[in-house]
């Protein structure tokens, strides 16, 4: 149970979305708060609460909080909180800070990233590990990646891969457009674009269903390993933020 919930925590950061309101000033995605139900092996494990807010004319702040339900909390205490901030310049999303605080099975693990765009480097720390990584246009943190993906979908310019900082390493994810489906959701029947991503040489595949009617909000996320589903997230509610 602990290992399963840890997998869900790590994937939840890649499941942010936008509301169907007008886009905030300077943001490619409208400010929002969204709630997802989290499932593992067919059982409800908890919820993920995610939000995006505009800061000034070109800044943004994002957060994600994954919380277990009462039964899961008794079996395996687990919670993760992420937050990211950055700016948008010349239509480029440039994160400045990212932080993740995670507690699973009595253990805690913190990740901190500081992006220095002028110097072209990222200072990364994960627990006792530290690294200085090269920074180039397009490299983002796990939360900011969501704005990049939804912006590219809105423009119909989905690339074959994305690069992000994952703990103390640069990781490249391969992207695959798998066509459209119609889903039944608490928000109604929605047409969704199915997109999967994976790491080279890894048997784990994560699939997202983005709804064009909701400005490409991800309304479902599922992760499979060796063809078997290990987790799923389903949209429950969206709230527009001022």
NUTI-456391 format. One record per residue (C-alpha): residue number from 1; x, y, z. Coordinates in steps of 0.2 Angstrom, whole numbers. Layout:
% residues N
REC/NUM/X/Y/Z $
...
***
This chain:
% residues 242
REC/1/0/0/0 $
REC/2/14/12/4 $
REC/3/23/9/-12 $
REC/4/7/11/-22 $
REC/5/3/28/-14 $
REC/6/20/34/-16 $
REC/7/18/31/-35 $
REC/8/2/41/-35 $
REC/9/10/55/-26 $
REC/10/24/56/-39 $
REC/11/13/56/-54 $
REC/12/0/69/-47 $
REC/13/11/83/-50 $
REC/14/9/81/-68 $
REC/15/-10/82/-68 $
REC/16/-14/100/-67 $
REC/17/-27/109/-77 $
REC/18/-36/125/-81 $
REC/19/-54/132/-79 $
REC/20/-65/136/-93 $
REC/21/-64/154/-89 $
REC/22/-54/168/-99 $
REC/23/-35/166/-97 $
REC/24/-28/177/-84 $
REC/25/-16/192/-88 $
REC/26/0/185/-95 $
REC/27/-4/167/-92 $
REC/28/-7/154/-105 $
REC/29/-19/145/-93 $
REC/30/-33/153/-83 $
REC/31/-31/153/-64 $
REC/32/-41/139/-56 $
REC/33/-43/126/-42 $
REC/34/-47/108/-47 $
REC/35/-50/93/-37 $
REC/36/-47/75/-42 $
REC/37/-52/58/-34 $
REC/38/-36/47/-33 $
REC/39/-38/28/-36 $
REC/40/-27/13/-34 $
REC/41/-31/-5/-39 $
REC/42/-49/0/-40 $
REC/43/-50/8/-23 $
REC/44/-52/26/-18 $
REC/45/-36/32/-9 $
REC/46/-38/51/-7 $
REC/47/-39/67/-17 $
REC/48/-28/79/-26 $
REC/49/-31/98/-24 $
REC/50/-22/108/-37 $
REC/51/-22/127/-41 $
REC/52/-14/141/-52 $
REC/53/-14/159/-48 $
REC/54/-8/174/-57 $
REC/55/5/185/-49 $
REC/56/7/203/-56 $
REC/57/7/205/-74 $
REC/58/18/191/-79 $
REC/59/21/180/-64 $
REC/60/12/164/-58 $
REC/61/11/152/-43 $
REC/62/5/134/-43 $
REC/63/2/121/-30 $
REC/64/-3/103/-28 $
REC/65/-8/94/-12 $
REC/66/-12/75/-12 $
REC/67/-20/69/3 $
REC/68/-25/51/8 $
REC/69/-43/47/14 $
REC/70/-46/41/32 $
REC/71/-43/23/29 $
REC/72/-27/25/19 $
REC/73/-21/37/31 $
REC/74/-23/23/45 $
REC/75/-14/10/34 $
REC/76/0/21/27 $
REC/77/3/39/32 $
REC/78/7/48/15 $
REC/79/5/66/9 $
REC/80/14/77/-4 $
REC/81/13/96/-6 $
REC/82/21/104/-21 $
REC/83/23/123/-26 $
REC/84/31/132/-40 $
REC/85/33/150/-45 $
REC/86/40/159/-60 $
REC/87/37/171/-74 $
REC/88/32/172/-92 $
REC/89/44/182/-104 $
REC/90/42/183/-123 $
REC/91/29/169/-122 $
REC/92/42/157/-113 $
REC/93/37/149/-96 $
REC/94/52/151/-85 $
REC/95/51/144/-67 $
REC/96/61/152/-53 $
REC/97/57/141/-38 $
REC/98/50/123/-35 $
REC/99/48/114/-19 $
REC/100/41/97/-15 $
REC/101/38/91/3 $
REC/102/33/72/4 $
REC/103/29/61/19 $
REC/104/27/42/16 $
REC/105/28/28/28 $
REC/106/35/38/42 $
REC/107/49/45/30 $
REC/108/50/63/23 $
REC/109/58/69/8 $
REC/110/61/87/2 $
REC/111/65/93/-16 $
REC/112/70/111/-19 $
REC/113/75/119/-36 $
REC/114/81/136/-40 $
REC/115/82/142/-58 $
REC/116/95/155/-62 $
REC/117/91/160/-80 $
REC/118/104/173/-82 $
REC/119/118/161/-76 $
REC/120/110/146/-86 $
REC/121/109/134/-72 $
REC/122/98/125/-59 $
REC/123/103/122/-41 $
REC/124/94/106/-36 $
REC/125/93/98/-19 $
REC/126/84/81/-15 $
REC/127/87/76/3 $
REC/128/106/75/5 $
REC/129/109/75/-13 $
REC/130/114/91/-22 $
REC/131/118/96/-40 $
REC/132/120/110/-52 $
REC/133/112/107/-69 $
REC/134/113/116/-86 $
REC/135/98/127/-90 $
REC/136/92/129/-107 $
REC/137/75/136/-115 $
REC/138/61/124/-112 $
REC/139/67/116/-96 $
REC/140/54/117/-82 $
REC/141/49/109/-66 $
REC/142/36/96/-64 $
REC/143/22/108/-60 $
REC/144/26/121/-73 $
REC/145/27/108/-86 $
REC/146/8/107/-86 $
REC/147/6/125/-92 $
REC/148/18/121/-106 $
REC/149/9/106/-112 $
REC/150/-8/114/-111 $
REC/151/-2/129/-121 $
REC/152/6/118/-134 $
REC/153/-11/108/-136 $
REC/154/-20/124/-138 $
REC/155/-9/129/-152 $
REC/156/-9/111/-159 $
REC/157/10/110/-158 $
REC/158/13/95/-146 $
REC/159/31/91/-148 $
REC/160/39/73/-147 $
REC/161/47/76/-130 $
REC/162/49/87/-115 $
REC/163/63/90/-103 $
REC/164/61/94/-85 $
REC/165/71/94/-69 $
REC/166/66/78/-58 $
REC/167/74/79/-41 $
REC/168/93/81/-45 $
REC/169/93/76/-63 $
REC/170/87/82/-80 $
REC/171/74/69/-88 $
REC/172/67/68/-105 $
REC/173/49/62/-108 $
REC/174/43/55/-124 $
REC/175/26/61/-129 $
REC/176/13/52/-140 $
REC/177/-4/58/-146 $
REC/178/-16/43/-146 $
REC/179/-32/52/-153 $
REC/180/-48/57/-146 $
REC/181/-61/48/-134 $
REC/182/-77/53/-126 $
REC/183/-78/52/-107 $
REC/184/-92/52/-95 $
REC/185/-86/63/-80 $
REC/186/-94/72/-66 $
REC/187/-93/87/-77 $
REC/188/-103/79/-90 $
REC/189/-98/70/-106 $
REC/190/-82/77/-113 $
REC/191/-72/75/-129 $
REC/192/-54/72/-123 $
REC/193/-37/71/-132 $
REC/194/-28/56/-126 $
REC/195/-9/59/-124 $
REC/196/4/47/-116 $
REC/197/21/50/-110 $
REC/198/36/38/-104 $
REC/199/54/38/-100 $
REC/200/66/29/-113 $
REC/201/68/11/-107 $
REC/202/55/12/-93 $
REC/203/39/1/-93 $
REC/204/29/13/-84 $
REC/205/17/24/-95 $
REC/206/6/38/-89 $
REC/207/-9/43/-100 $
REC/208/-18/60/-99 $
REC/209/-35/64/-106 $
REC/210/-36/83/-110 $
REC/211/-53/91/-113 $
REC/212/-53/104/-127 $
REC/213/-69/111/-121 $
REC/214/-61/115/-104 $
REC/215/-45/123/-112 $
REC/216/-37/106/-112 $
REC/217/-39/103/-93 $
REC/218/-34/85/-90 $
REC/219/-50/76/-84 $
REC/220/-42/59/-81 $
REC/221/-24/53/-78 $
REC/222/-19/34/-77 $
REC/223/-3/25/-75 $
REC/224/1/8/-81 $
REC/225/16/-3/-78 $
REC/226/19/-18/-89 $
REC/227/1/-16/-95 $
REC/228/-7/-16/-78 $
REC/229/-15/0/-71 $
REC/230/-7/5/-54 $
REC/231/-16/22/-52 $
REC/232/-29/33/-59 $
REC/233/-35/51/-56 $
REC/234/-53/57/-60 $
REC/235/-58/75/-61 $
REC/236/-72/80/-48 $
REC/237/-73/99/-48 $
REC/238/-66/115/-55 $
REC/239/-67/132/-47 $
REC/240/-62/148/-56 $
REC/241/-50/159/-46 $
REC/242/-51/178/-47 $
***
